[in-house]
Amino acid sequence: MKYEKLQAPKGVKEYLPPNSAAFEWVRESLIAPAKLAGYKLMELPVFEDTALFSRGVGESTDVVSKEMYTFEDRGGRSLTLRPEGTAGVMRAIIESGLDRGQLPVKVWYSGQFFRAERPQAGRYRQFYQVGIEAVGLDDPAIDAEVIAVADQGFRDLGLKNYRLEITSLGDAQSRAAHRVDLMKYIAKLDLDEQTRTRSEINPLRLFDDKRAEIKQAMEQAPLLLDYLSPESAENFTQVKSYLDSLEITYIVNPRMVRGLDYYTGTTFEFIHEDLGAQSGIGGGGRYSGLMEILGGQALSGIGFGLGVDRALLAVEAEGLLNQDRFTSDLFIIPIGEQEKSVALAIATTLRKAGIRTEIAFGDRALKGAMKAADKSGSRYLVVIGDAEVKSGVVELKRMSDGSVSSVKISQLQQVLIGAL
Ligand code: HAM
């Protein structure tokens, strides 16, 4: 009987060797600045009670209304695969009481997220984010730090063709004042029932509508940025001046609408210029009511989520994938049993010194092993046979130009460190 091959589900993104090395590099680079800034790991479940997202992320969002992977477990509970990370972090902080200790609570996370979107380049049903949240203090300097940490990750990857857009959604007073005028404006528009219902839950959603007629209808709509209370306006000015002093360039986009409903105050997005339709490589902002809505204290937080898949596409688009970063430094081919044990000892020593060392295992003929060395992309090669074991000297071959030099095995580490 011949079995049919199975395939990965539609719209999921997987990373396999050799490309997974680039994925890993992007993910680690994006989160490294957060670790340097004192954010600590939070490892959370990938599924949560459905209510966490419907309440936390908001019923007016596409994420909650159309894109959740929701299922019933064996006990009849409604669970949902996490579409984003912030609500889960809040739930865990409240549940563990971390908000009763030192504030702000500063955490980072990394992993898979799930949204049942229509798959296309850069848009997947399972995708990867790294994110941070700083919870418990409402200080514009934190807003600037969070943005700076995200920006540093993109810079460390070498990315250049991206821009940072920011805006402020103000405090409750600003939003209430704006809402009155926006609702009046929207009442005059000719909208289908679904759109009207949506706009009643969150009228800002209409700024994000992709349909040309709605876009046009919203051109003259009142902008929240013009309704900021004096405190909110001052807060936004401070955030911008901190960014200026950090020499982080940004564009104020008063029409920005984030896809999640919990935002208040500073919000931001990073847009990459070379990615086409799915150009958002990261985004975030402040959320002042979320913790309370989820049953916790009324503490404000701010954070970001960066799209690892899209950052990798951006790195590829800008031609920044330096293959040397992902290959081994040295490939050792032992010929014979005794030589294998010598190779293992050499490799152990070199790896301790941080030199990426591979060994050709198995009993392949030299020719096959040389091919494997070539394919591995390793930068140097040594073959260890009887003569090398006896003399303690190997021929170190540089793969880029084939040049060879004689090196004592005891000196290999020093020579390689100098050469790499
Ligand atoms: P978000 O803007 O929904 O924010 O997602 C953050 C990033 O995840 C996006 O900028 C994008 O790069 C990536 N992303 C989102 N959906 C997909 C998808 N279907 N395929 C590939 N990549 C995707 C949040 O999730 C918030 N939790 C961020 C945050 C943290 N705000 C405050 N704290």
Boltz pocket constraint, residues with backbone or C-beta under 6 A from the ligand:
constraints:
  - pocket:
      binder: B
      contacts: [[A, 83], [A, 84], [A, 85], [A, 86], [A, 115], [A, 117], [A, 122], [A, 123], [A, 124], [A, 125], [A, 126], [A, 127], [A, 128], [A, 129], [A, 131], [A, 132], [A, 133], [A, 259], [A, 260], [A, 270], [A, 280], [A, 281], [A, 282], [A, 283], [A, 284], [A, 285], [A, 286], [A, 302], [A, 303], [A, 304], [A, 305], [A, 306], [A, 307], [A, 308], [A, 309], [A, 310]]
      max_distance: 6.0
